[in-house]
Amino acid sequence: MPDDNWPGEWLRAVLPLCVLAAVAAEETYGYAVAQRLQAAGLGTVKGGTLYPVLNRLEEEGFLTSSWREGAGGPGRKYFTVTAAGAEHLADRTSAWQSFTERAEGLLPSARSPR
């Protein structure tokens, strides 16, 4: 299955956690987050999907943002992870790993006959 054809429900489930992880790596702006997600193999995440996730994470207190003037272009809204966001990321990453391990235990292996 090509990376950009993941079922939508899979991406919706993990996107907030992946966006939070991308911002936790370094202060960044939306377009750069989308590029990181695509480079990680999650496919193309359009602005209409990404920006509501960023805004929701900010409303929940997991991110903060600030506007900066662009060098010869429009300004950009930069996002930074808060202490609560870092804690949430650690907790949810652990829970996600446990969840996927349990689900994997139920699913047939790609190498085993069905």
Steps between C-alpha positions, in 0.01 A plus 500: 500500500651838406567725797252765392213253483469416870138457605366835619394366837857387574640844424227678697578282802874564507530845341475712818770290667726519194448875466585546868814289452604705195467825694673350805807431286545877450303822482346503156217620276216317329651444156816352656285268715323378184837437335620300803186288498541430130871417543404258777278313254159617614417647161387850412315676781321802361468829683125453544578193710822613667414850624189396694716237677764761584232740625333229710834403656554866584151535649569192715815666635745261331643763263561872501540715191646830391494690171825600335567711198607308193825574322365658182166321532199471726536446873493155651337363810759300695399231746682381813414210730408591858599297807145359503540411132827317562338304783194422285727388215690261728179357651321460168807357325523230765128428476513492117787251505312275740183526290674417172683205658167358617338555162800342329451193718156450345593565139645232275863546406567617145731198466258240635234333285149624562 
